[in-house]
């Protein structure tokens, strides 16, 4: 899978960017603040319908505009696809594939698959559980797009149930009877989400172990993954065991139901749902201790990199290569980590790289160069000096046009 063309309109700092792309590595070079990350952020939006930098859509729309557009020509399984997303903060987004509108934007999920590695990924190791839950669920949806509906429905039910809990202490009778209805929805959806997360952790864990060993080198502690849950059956944080049978969705739903019943009074008193996948965490182990709070800065970088390399390996093993996006990370890595990342990036069908300085990028990855400056993204000849001049408008913009 690779993007053949990317066009954005009124997206972040870009009034319009229109860029032809090729398989292999492409390096977007430019000073900080010129819009390099905005372009790869647009690619990521096609894959997740979200940004790795902000949680809402409003910041993605250029100041003064009411709508942003991301359009891409995609080559996938010998097919040519045109994907178009209209981002409408405060209103429903609209998505089209080959000019045909999709009924729901989330139907796009799974069509474009990316693995992004960016400085923000240190939060996977050092950040709050919400960062790791979001990481798990985005990867879940990339693997199994139907789970986007399960996740969305769970979030909707959780919101409704929390609203009811806020009033339940005063209303009592009727509110508590209604609460039992929402309990049924929450436990059914929660069981499905928990089962999918546990399977993902089990599948991803060996790839993380191998990737960390390759990144950190001989003598490094062993990396592992675990899952800790507000439902004891779902996990206590210990490292995943490939020989351990995983509980089924219906078993997890029943355990979730029992746990909710145990904590009913506490939930009513506090007015919030205290049990469910929204309270859980992915645990990153380094040797005998959790990485969070114990890993050094270098170890944290290694672990974050290993997790993303593991994602790429897992998705590759299950189908076409995802698009690998490396956003301003080579300047942060030492020689060993650069080498490990470059080896994988060089083998990917398409890798998009951003860098403030071209020399930060390993030589083997300096294929197509794009100079980003002064509101323009200009394709340069391979290994050309940025000051050597630009190509013609036809060569620069390729074939996809429009607003």
C-alpha positions in Angstrom: 0.0 0.0 0.0 1.2 3.5 -0.8 0.0 7.0 -1.4 0.5 8.2 -4.9 -0.8 11.7 -4.3 -1.7 13.9 -1.3 -3.7 17.1 -1.4 -4.8 19.2 1.6 -6.9 22.3 1.6 -7.3 24.7 4.6 -5.6 22.1 6.7 -3.5 23.5 9.6 -1.1 26.0 8.1 -1.8 25.0 4.5 -4.1 26.9 2.3 -3.3 24.3 -0.4 -0.7 21.6 -0.7 -0.6 19.3 -3.7 2.1 16.7 -3.6 2.9 13.7 -5.8 4.4 10.7 -3.9 6.2 7.5 -4.8 6.9 4.2 -3.1 10.0 4.0 -1.0 11.3 6.7 1.3 10.3 10.4 0.9 11.9 13.0 3.1 10.1 16.3 3.8 12.8 18.8 4.8 12.3 22.3 6.2 12.7 24.5 9.2 10.5 24.1 12.2 7.1 25.8 11.7 7.0 25.4 7.9 4.3 22.7 7.9 6.1 19.4 7.4 4.4 17.7 10.3 1.0 19.1 9.2 1.3 17.1 6.0 2.1 13.7 7.6 -0.6 14.5 10.2 -3.1 14.7 7.3 -1.9 11.2 6.2 -2.5 9.9 9.7 -6.0 11.4 9.8 -6.9 9.3 6.8 -6.0 6.2 8.9 -7.4 7.0 12.3 -9.8 10.0 11.7 -7.8 11.7 14.4 -4.6 13.5 15.0 -1.5 12.3 17.0 -1.1 15.9 18.2 -4.5 17.1 19.3 -7.7 15.4 20.5 -10.2 17.6 18.6 -10.8 18.5 14.9 -11.1 22.2 15.3 -7.3 22.9 15.5 -6.9 21.1 12.1 -8.9 23.7 10.2 -6.8 26.7 9.1 -7.6 29.9 10.9 -10.4 31.8 9.3 -11.7 28.7 7.4 -14.8 26.6 8.3 -13.7 23.3 6.7 -10.5 21.4 5.9 -10.1 18.8 3.1 -7.7 15.9 2.9 -7.6 14.0 -0.4 -5.3 11.2 -1.4 -4.8 8.8 -4.3 -4.0 5.4 -2.8 -2.5 2.3 -4.5 -3.7 -0.8 -2.7 -3.8 -4.4 -3.9 -3.4 -3.3 -7.5 -6.3 -1.0 -7.1 -6.4 2.8 -7.4 -8.5 4.5 -4.7 -9.3 8.2 -4.2 -10.1 9.0 -0.6 -11.5 12.3 0.4 -12.3 13.6 3.9 -14.0 16.9 4.8 -13.3 18.0 8.3 -16.2 20.0 9.7 -15.7 21.0 13.3 -19.0 21.2 15.1 -20.7 19.3 12.3 -20.6 15.9 10.8 -17.4 15.1 8.8 -17.9 13.7 5.3 -16.0 10.9 3.6 -15.9 9.8 0.0 -14.1 6.8 -1.6 -13.9 7.0 -5.4 -16.3 9.9 -5.3 -19.0 7.7 -3.5 -20.0 9.0 -0.1 -19.7 6.7 2.9 -22.7 6.6 5.3 -20.5 7.0 8.3 -16.9 8.4 8.4 -15.7 5.4 10.5 -16.3 3.1 7.4 -13.1 4.6 6.1 -11.1 3.1 9.0 -8.9 0.2 8.0 -8.7 1.3 4.3 -5.5 3.4 4.9 -3.1 1.9 7.4 -0.2 3.8 8.9 2.3 3.4 11.7 3.5 6.7 13.0 6.6 7.2 15.2 6.9 10.8 16.6 8.4 12.5 19.7 4.9 12.4 21.2 5.2 8.6 21.5 7.4 8.9 24.6 4.0 9.3 26.2 3.4 5.6 25.6 6.1 4.9 28.2 5.9 8.0 30.4 2.3 9.3 30.0 -1.1 8.6 31.5 -3.1 5.3 30.9 -5.3 7.2 28.5 -2.4 7.5 26.0 -1.9 3.8 26.0 -5.6 3.0 25.8 -5.9 5.2 22.7 -2.8 3.5 21.2 -4.3 0.0 21.7 -7.7 1.0 20.3 -6.3 2.7 17.3 -4.2 -0.4 16.5 -7.3 -2.6 17.1 -9.3 -0.7 14.6 -6.5 -0.8 12.1 -6.4 -4.6 12.4 -10.2 -5.1 12.6 -12.2 -2.1 11.4 -15.6 -3.4 12.7 -14.3 -2.7 16.2 -14.5 1.0 15.5 -18.3 0.6 15.9 -17.8 -1.3 19.2 -15.5 1.4 20.5 -17.8 4.2 19.5 -20.9 2.5 20.9 -19.0 1.8 24.2 -18.1 5.5 24.5 -21.7 6.5 23.8 -23.1 4.1 26.4 -20.4 5.2 28.9 -21.3 8.8 28.5 -25.1 8.1 29.0 -24.4 5.9 32.0 -22.2 8.5 33.6 -24.9 11.1 33.1 -27.4 8.9 34.8 -25.1 8.1 37.7 -24.8 11.8 38.4 -28.5 11.9 39.1 -29.0 8.4 40.6 -28.1 9.3 44.2 -31.1 11.8 44.3 -33.5 10.0 42.0 -33.0 6.5 43.4 -35.8 4.1 42.2 -36.4 5.0 38.6 -32.8 6.0 37.9 -31.5 2.7 39.3 -33.9 0.7 37.2 -32.8 2.6 34.1 -29.2 2.1 35.2 -29.5 -1.7 34.9 -30.5 -1.3 31.3 -27.3 0.7 30.6 -25.3 -1.9 32.6 -26.4 -4.5 30.1 -25.2 -2.4 27.1 -21.9 -1.5 28.9 -21.0 -5.0 29.8 -21.8 -6.5 26.4 -19.7 -3.9 24.5 -17.1 -3.8 27.2 -16.6 -7.6 27.0 -16.0 -7.4 23.3 -13.5 -4.5 23.7 -11.7 -6.3 26.5 -11.4 -9.5 24.6 -10.0 -7.7 21.5 -7.5 -5.8 23.6 -6.3 -8.9 25.3 -5.8 -10.7 22.0 -4.0 -7.7 20.6 -1.6 -7.5 23.6 -0.9 -11.3 23.3 -0.2 -10.9 19.5 1.9 -7.8 19.8 4.0 -8.8 22.9 6.5 -11.1 21.1 7.1 -8.5 18.4 7.8 -5.9 21.1 10.3 -8.2 22.9 12.2 -8.9 19.7 12.1 -5.2 18.6 13.4 -4.0 21.9 16.2 -6.5 21.9 17.2 -5.3 18.4 17.1 -1.6 19.4 18.7 -1.8 22.8 21.4 -4.3 21.9 23.1 -7.1 23.9 22.7 -7.1 27.7 19.6 -5.0 27.7 16.7 -6.0 30.0 13.8 -7.9 28.4 10.8 -5.9 27.3 7.3 -7.3 27.7 3.7 -6.2 27.7 0.9 -6.8 30.2 -2.7 -5.6 30.7 -4.2 -4.4 34.0 -7.9 -4.1 34.3 -10.6 -3.0 36.7 -12.0 -6.5 35.9 -9.7 -9.0 37.5 -10.4 -11.7 34.9 -9.0 -9.4 32.2 -5.6 -9.0 33.7 -3.4 -7.9 36.6 -0.6 -6.3 34.6 1.7 -9.3 34.6 3.5 -10.0 31.3 1.5 -11.7 28.6 2.0 -15.4 28.4 1.5 -16.9 24.9 0.5 -20.3 26.4 -2.2 -18.8 28.7 -5.7 -19.2 27.3 -7.5 -15.8 27.0 -11.0 -15.3 28.4 -13.8 -15.1 25.9 -15.9 -11.9 25.3 -19.0 -13.4 27.1 -16.9 -14.5 30.1 -15.4 -11.0 30.3 -18.9 -9.4 30.0 -20.1 -11.6 32.9 -17.1 -10.7 35.0 -17.7 -7.0 34.2 -21.3 -7.3 35.2 -20.3 -8.9 38.6 -17.7 -6.2 39.2 -20.2 -3.4 38.5 -22.6 -5.0 41.0 -19.9 -5.0 43.6 -19.1 -1.4 43.2 -22.6 -0.1 42.6 -22.8 1.9 45.8 -19.5 3.5 45.2 -20.4 4.4 41.6 -23.7 6.0 42.7 -21.9 8.0 45.5 -19.3 9.3 43.1 -21.5 9.7 40.1 -19.1 8.0 37.6 -18.5 4.5 36.1 -15.6 2.9 37.9 -15.4 -0.4 36.1 -14.7 -1.1 32.4 -12.1 -0.9 29.6 -12.0 2.9 30.0 -10.2 2.4 33.4 -7.6 -0.1 32.2 -4.0 0.2 31.2 -1.4 -1.3 29.0 1.7 -2.2 31.2 5.1 -1.9 29.6 7.6 -4.1 31.5 11.4 -3.7 31.3 13.1 -6.5 33.2 11.5 -7.0 36.6 9.9 -3.5 36.8 7.4 -1.5 34.9 9.0 0.9 32.4 7.0 3.9 33.6 8.9 5.4 36.5 11.9 3.1 36.1 13.2 3.4 32.6 15.9 5.9 31.8 15.4 8.5 29.0 17.3 6.3 26.6 15.4 3.2 27.6 12.1 5.1 27.2 13.0 6.1 23.7 14.1 2.5 22.9 10.8 1.1 24.3 8.6 3.7 22.4 10.5 2.9 19.2 10.2 -0.9 19.8 6.5 -0.6 20.3 6.1 1.2 16.9 8.4 -1.3 15.1 6.4 -4.1 16.6 3.2 -2.5 15.3 4.7 -2.4 11.8 5.8 -6.0 12.0 2.4 -7.2 13.2 0.5 -5.4 10.5 3.0 -6.5 7.9 2.6 -10.1 9.0 -1.2 -9.8 8.5 -1.3 -8.2 5.1 0.1 -5.3 3.1 2.8 -3.0 4.6 1.3 -0.1 6.4 2.7 3.4 5.4 5.5 4.1 7.9 5.5 7.8 9.0 8.6 9.1 10.9 7.9 12.6 12.2 11.1 14.4 13.3 12.5 11.5 15.2 16.0 10.9 13.7 17.4 13.9 15.5 16.4 12.4 18.8 18.0 9.0 18.3 21.5 7.8 18.7 23.4 5.8 16.1 22.1 2.4 17.2 18.5 3.4 17.3 18.8 5.2 14.0 20.2 2.1 12.4 17.4 -0.2 13.8 14.7 2.3 12.6 16.4 2.8 9.2 16.5 -0.9 8.5 12.8 -1.3 8.9 12.0 2.0 7.1 14.1 1.0 4.2 12.2 -2.3 3.8 8.7 -0.6 3.9 6.7 -0.1 0.8 6.4 3.6 1.6 8.0 5.7 4.3 7.3 9.4 4.9 9.9 11.2 6.9 10.1 14.7 8.3 13.3 16.4 9.3 14.5 19.9 9.9 18.0 19.0 8.6 18.4 16.4 5.8 21.6 15.2 7.3 19.7 13.9 10.3 18.2 11.2 8.0 20.3 8.1 7.3 21.7 8.2 3.8 19.9 5.0 2.8 16.6 6.8 3.3 17.3 10.0 1.4 15.3 9.0 -1.7 12.7 11.5 -2.9 13.3 14.9 -1.3 10.5 17.5 -0.7 11.5 21.0 0.4 8.9 22.6 2.6 9.2 26.3 2.9 7.1 29.5 2.5 3.8 27.7 2.0 5.1 25.4 -0.7 6.1 21.7 -0.8 8.5 21.3 -3.8 9.7 17.9 -5.0 13.5 18.0 -5.6 15.7 15.6 -7.6 17.2 12.8 -5.4 20.1 14.0 -3.3 19.7 17.5 -4.7 20.7 20.6 -2.7 17.6 22.5 -1.5 18.9 25.6 -3.1 19.3 24.0 -6.6 15.9 25.2 -7.8 12.4 23.8 -8.0 10.5 21.7 -10.5 7.7 22.9 -12.8 4.2 23.3 -11.4 3.0 20.3 -13.4 5.8 18.1 -12.0 5.2 19.4 -8.5 1.4 19.0 -8.3 0.9 15.7 -10.2 -2.5 14.7 -11.2 -5.0 15.3 -8.4 -6.5 18.8 -8.4 -9.5 20.6 -6.9 -10.6 22.4 -3.7 
